[in-house]
Amino acid sequence: MTCSPSLDLRSLVIGVDECVPTLDGRERPYVNLDNAASTPALRAVLDTVERLLPFYSGVHRGTGYKARLSTDAYERARAIVGRFVGAHDERDAVVFTKNTTEAVNRLARSLRADDDAVVLTTLLEHHSNDLPWRARARARGGPSIVHVGALPDGTLDIDHLDRLLAEHAGRVALLAVSGASNVTGVVQPVHLLARKVHAAGGRLLVDAAQLAAHRVIDMRPHHDPGHLDFVALSAHKMYAPFGTGALIGDRRAFAAEPDQQGGGTIRAVTVDDVSWDDLPQREEAGSPNVLGAVAMAAAALTLAEVGLDRIADHEARLTGYAMARLAEVPGVTVHGPTQPGAARAKVGVVPFSVEGIDHALVAAVLGYEHAIGVRNGCFCAQPYIAHLLGATPSDESARLERSRRGDVSGKPGLVRISLGCYNDLADVDRVVDAVARVAAGDIAGVYRLADDGTFRPRGYVEPGRSILREAVGAPGGRPA
């Protein structure tokens, strides 16, 4: 595949430059800069799914041709996803899940660990790599959970990690860390972290949801001190939005009894007892998402063929350009690492704020008036956002109490640009020019704060679309 870093990569993705309605009644080409939430589909992924659909069937134990073909496709997908992250063919299990969140929850409930053990996670984590470990501690009385801190620029405090590993040496069950932050884009030195936690007797989980579509992942051999013990990732963040994720890791670390129980997890059942199946089947209860697994594998193959190092170079150029241009806009502050060279040390995520304007209003104006999709808020990483914004413990306590009363006004947060491999300099120029207009007060609509904390223009009725209208209605179809 011979692709230029911008134009040809755009041609690989479905929906690029699709026109959408704006507040003034015109339609404009849509600029998607919300890739950290979910990416559009690769054409190769859709083509693969469409080729399988006429032969789709339930997998495993079926004797018909379609069942045999679907089973082969499903198990080949498992092998491809394992190779994509450098897993060991026999020692590691590839367990398909719904997404990264389910994968981390699955490991949190299945990981073998003593009740007096310690799980370390970090202040940089998405809630999905934090709350499941808290739940495990509450449910079983242990292991306890300890958070590694962050430096003022939002990078991991390695010295604090070293102190915690020394303090809890011999009791550390796991360090759970994001491969790349969904808030600031900071990429962690995962192999260095693996060496550190292994020296303390623990294992490493890498939440690779934000890493998989942007960087090469190599779990490395099990005897390597920098080996990654577990990797969790989501297909919908790697251009395959068909509802699948995966948890990959050492078979020996999983509990003998599966997290979810039911069809497909057993060898034999009597009225009084159960004989559980081997991994990965033991951890895949019920009918699996065959199409999702195949889509994920197709995305992995395409990303590998295009070249993740090449994608990283392209996105780093865009990220550096976006950070530099935003820094020139009066009233705009870029958060996280901003020093020279920072763009190379992160994936394409740029969080920012506009002085005097609510982050939710900025995002709304970009969407309704400029046809630009971004995201705002805390991005399911509220402790990290609080750290970046310098919130005090009393600020956080007050916010928590307000939320318990249902008060969503004044929620802290940022606006986030997140880039994909198909974005280009014109996309960055579009969003920066629009942000500059918003910062200067050039806002056409009159917006009101809705109960869910978003801003919507008064009197605006969403133009109709025929996609499932009869079944689900139009989004935001009622006048605001």
Secondary structure, 3 states (H helix, E strand, C coil): CCCCCCHHHHHCECCCCCEEECCCCCEEECEECECCCCCCCEHHHHHHHHHHHHHCCCCCCCCCHHHHHHHHHHHHHHHHHHHHCCCCCCCEEEEEECCHHHHHHHHHHHECCCCCCEEEEECCCCHHHCHHHHHHHHHHCCCEEEEECECCCCCECHHHHHHHHHHCCCCEEEEEEECECCCCCEECCHHHHHHHHHHCCCEEEEECCCCCCCCCCCCCCCCCCCCCCEEEEEHHHCCCCCCCEEEEEEHHHECCCCCCCCCCCEEEECCCCEEECCCCHHHCCCCCCHHHHHHHHHHHHHHHHHCHHHHHHHHHHHHHHHHHHHHCCCCEEECCCCCCCHHHHECCEEEEEECCECHHHHHHHHHHHHCEECEEECCCCHHHHHHHCCCCHHHHHHHHHHHHCCCCCCCCCEEEEECCCCCCHHHHHHHHHHHHHHHCCCCCCCEEECCCCCEEECCCCCCCCCCCHHHHCCCCCCCC
